[in-house]
């Protein structure tokens, strides 16, 4: 769709002018704008120097040209206009993941790109250098690169992402075999965002998601068996089969849904964050520092509720992180076709909170940003808006034929599969051996198989379950004058069902 | 009652707004009068002081003392963390309240009128009403959405709709419609204590009306059951069901009819969802005639539901077809005379009762 040079049938949206030039101009102006922004938030040095590098400069220009997400708006994040970016100059020094791989990647995929890309790419990159280096002096660690994660953390992240991927693949299989039905939205490709953020949370922290919530549930700790049974509609599911794919709730793990309407989860998440603050200030639970994460997509960022909640969260300084999973597509509507300013992270500073853009295909980068954002919230400094640029490998749902997306775009992102990238990082930095990773793969396969078997063997809900749980008050009626719950009119909820 | 009065004496600011209550100290046994506004205010006040988890959120509830002064004095008493002035973001703050309720707080969300609740209706229905069911009991939502509902005086089409039928058709919600001060106090306290989402539909024109209240009503633990209607006036010849402002009209109509020898039984529904079908049906079996009165639009209204319920359960007892008196099937006009025509008046109820009793001039023949 508005992908310049990508889809000829949508040529009407192709910029007539040189897309690359436009990109440079936008990029520069972005950086300048972001440098001028003055946000009242403190940034500790370790954060900015370790700030995740943007992958975009590595992006050949002809393709994602309009994803002008290059500016590290983390520049907006600090009051001293920090740099943070530069892959080209600092990549070899940086401890962060894709340094070498990006350049290799770049070379390998250049064949797919327009021939002009390489030259323009350099221009673009140098444009970036000029803008940034004028403003900043960058600290580079010349010594041996320090690793971002320990072995245990690395394996935990790997296992979580593989669980998410294997589970979703199994969901697709089960759907086509008729065991799952209705709307099923799969998360393949976006695992880095879920794992990167949720693995940093405590059990009492809350997560609110959208209909694409299976992997958020799994990352938060809901057992695979419970999620699979819920999808099969069995009574052993996490919501007893009453919620389904789009409505995963777990009180124990503080997963507050699972909402089908986009934007609906954002106010609910803001309310959960409000509760955390209320508990601390009014109910005097002094150590209540629970953080809430709200996950939602790029399409949601045009919805009124999103802006309403950015306003109120910043106004009341609520401990929430708004995580935008920008996978560029809202069913078949490209983000660029539907948004006047596609750079979502810029909407944060408009409301007085930092807006950060991070490569959502790199779990380590996401994790670094998440640490900072969650830390901010926990310390009571208020909300953060994090835009993760990511991609879903499958269609919007299993019913979506996914014809509108360019196969070259899909291939581009498939090559940046977060799991493969983490695997590479772990093996190259000697954090784990191939054998260990394979063992994890095998273990996850068994977990998923077991989940399917469990779900298959579980019973469907009994007929009497139809009328249960409409109200928390078990008989659906309020309090009598004697202070006890009334129980009257059992036909109240039955309707015409023979239960 | 005395305990309540003593508590009020401590709150200096409240004395100014509670002339009714301060009078109580001087009279010992005379009938006490209380406006609906004071009833709601006292109910909110008592529930907020009894449970720290209760908080009030809405536009102008704090510093402005409430758009209709229902929350007067609460900001001074409880502070800005518990009485929150929100920006004009119905969808946003209704959702925030639902999220807070998921975690065990007890929000009371005020909509300036229920017409504005349409901007938040996604949260009322989808994230409040349905959550307990979708999560199989894990997420209960002890929230109250309250505010004035229905027609006021000359406020035009977009400020005059009655939402009782809309919310009452949705499972997972409880919908309450108080009429008198006793109803207002008792039902609001029950709503706040209730662990489920409650839509509390008040009426702006009733806020200033005074009703006599007994000592029992003024007690801080007074609570009315949700789902029980009240028979305001016992009668033998015809049953009139009504809720909110229409109860007053029905009672006036009953007085007029008494002079014509028709003894009307007036039922104050109090609770639209769950509807007190047993009381209505018992009454119809006694009187054999039914008139339903409501202010909202006629199609798919509350009266339609009551009529269906009576036809299903007490068909053999009906001596005349059920008549529905409802507002005109038009958006509310502005001109005062048209507005009077668009809302049921006492004469409409009287005429309908006479038709039901004599069937001498059937409605179809008159048309």
Boltz contact constraints between the chains, C-beta under 6 A:
constraints:
  - contact:
      token1: [A, 239]
      token2: [B, 135]
      max_distance: 6.0
  - contact:
      token1: [A, 239]
      token2: [B, 136]
      max_distance: 6.0
  - contact:
      token1: [A, 240]
      token2: [B, 136]
      max_distance: 6.0
  - contact:
      token1: [A, 242]
      token2: [B, 133]
      max_distance: 6.0
  - contact:
      token1: [A, 242]
      token2: [B, 134]
      max_distance: 6.0
  - contact:
      token1: [A, 242]
      token2: [B, 136]
      max_distance: 6.0
  - contact:
      token1: [A, 243]
      token2: [B, 134]
      max_distance: 6.0
  - contact:
      token1: [A, 247]
      token2: [B, 134]
      max_distance: 6.0
  - contact:
      token1: [A, 249]
      token2: [B, 135]
      max_distance: 6.0
  - contact:
      token1: [A, 249]
      token2: [B, 138]
      max_distance: 6.0
  - contact:
      token1: [A, 249]
      token2: [B, 139]
      max_distance: 6.0
  - contact:
      token1: [A, 251]
      token2: [B, 138]
      max_distance: 6.0
  - contact:
      token1: [A, 256]
      token2: [B, 102]
      max_distance: 6.0
  - contact:
      token1: [A, 261]
      token2: [B, 122]
      max_distance: 6.0
  - contact:
      token1: [A, 264]
      token2: [B, 127]
      max_distance: 6.0
  - contact:
      token1: [A, 267]
      token2: [B, 92]
      max_distance: 6.0
  - contact:
      token1: [A, 267]
      token2: [B, 95]
      max_distance: 6.0
  - contact:
      token1: [A, 267]
      token2: [B, 96]
      max_distance: 6.0
  - contact:
      token1: [A, 268]
      token2: [B, 95]
      max_distance: 6.0
  - contact:
      token1: [A, 268]
      token2: [B, 98]
      max_distance: 6.0
  - contact:
      token1: [A, 268]
      token2: [B, 99]
      max_distance: 6.0
  - contact:
      token1: [A, 268]
      token2: [B, 127]
      max_distance: 6.0
  - contact:
      token1: [A, 270]
      token2: [B, 96]
      max_distance: 6.0
  - contact:
      token1: [A, 271]
      token2: [B, 96]
      max_distance: 6.0
  - contact:
      token1: [A, 271]
      token2: [B, 98]
      max_distance: 6.0
  - contact:
      token1: [A, 271]
      token2: [B, 99]
      max_distance: 6.0
  - contact:
      token1: [A, 271]
      token2: [B, 100]
      max_distance: 6.0
  - contact:
      token1: [A, 272]
      token2: [B, 99]
      max_distance: 6.0
  - contact:
      token1: [A, 272]
      token2: [B, 103]
      max_distance: 6.0
  - contact:
      token1: [A, 274]
      token2: [B, 96]
      max_distance: 6.0
  - contact:
      token1: [A, 274]
      token2: [B, 100]
      max_distance: 6.0
  - contact:
      token1: [A, 275]
      token2: [B, 100]
      max_distance: 6.0
  - contact:
      token1: [A, 275]
      token2: [B, 103]
      max_distance: 6.0
  - contact:
      token1: [A, 275]
      token2: [B, 105]
      max_distance: 6.0
  - contact:
      token1: [A, 281]
      token2: [B, 81]
      max_distance: 6.0
  - contact:
      token1: [A, 282]
      token2: [B, 81]
      max_distance: 6.0
  - contact:
      token1: [A, 283]
      token2: [B, 52]
      max_distance: 6.0
  - contact:
      token1: [A, 305]
      token2: [B, 91]
      max_distance: 6.0
  - contact:
      token1: [A, 305]
      token2: [B, 92]
      max_distance: 6.0
  - contact:
      token1: [A, 308]
      token2: [B, 89]
      max_distance: 6.0
  - contact:
      token1: [A, 308]
      token2: [B, 92]
      max_distance: 6.0
  - contact:
      token1: [A, 309]
      token2: [B, 92]
      max_distance: 6.0
  - contact:
      token1: [A, 312]
      token2: [B, 92]
      max_distance: 6.0
  - contact:
      token1: [A, 469]
      token2: [B, 132]
      max_distance: 6.0
  - contact:
      token1: [A, 469]
      token2: [B, 133]
      max_distance: 6.0
  - contact:
      token1: [A, 469]
      token2: [B, 136]
      max_distance: 6.0
  - contact:
      token1: [A, 469]
      token2: [B, 137]
      max_distance: 6.0
  - contact:
      token1: [A, 470]
      token2: [B, 133]
      max_distance: 6.0
  - contact:
      token1: [A, 470]
      token2: [B, 171]
      max_distance: 6.0
  - contact:
      token1: [A, 470]
      token2: [B, 172]
      max_distance: 6.0
  - contact:
      token1: [A, 471]
      token2: [B, 196]
      max_distance: 6.0
  - contact:
      token1: [A, 472]
      token2: [B, 132]
      max_distance: 6.0
  - contact:
      token1: [A, 472]
      token2: [B, 140]
      max_distance: 6.0
  - contact:
      token1: [A, 472]
      token2: [B, 195]
      max_distance: 6.0
  - contact:
      token1: [A, 472]
      token2: [B, 196]
      max_distance: 6.0
  - contact:
      token1: [A, 473]
      token2: [B, 195]
      max_distance: 6.0
  - contact:
      token1: [A, 473]
      token2: [B, 196]
      max_distance: 6.0
  - contact:
      token1: [A, 477]
      token2: [B, 226]
      max_distance: 6.0
  - contact:
      token1: [A, 477]
      token2: [B, 227]
      max_distance: 6.0
  - contact:
      token1: [A, 478]
      token2: [B, 190]
      max_distance: 6.0
  - contact:
      token1: [A, 478]
      token2: [B, 194]
      max_distance: 6.0
  - contact:
      token1: [A, 478]
      token2: [B, 225]
      max_distance: 6.0
  - contact:
      token1: [A, 478]
      token2: [B, 226]
      max_distance: 6.0
  - contact:
      token1: [A, 479]
      token2: [B, 190]
      max_distance: 6.0
  - contact:
      token1: [A, 479]
      token2: [B, 223]
      max_distance: 6.0
  - contact:
      token1: [A, 480]
      token2: [B, 225]
      max_distance: 6.0
  - contact:
      token1: [A, 486]
      token2: [B, 225]
      max_distance: 6.0
  - contact:
      token1: [A, 492]
      token2: [B, 274]
      max_distance: 6.0
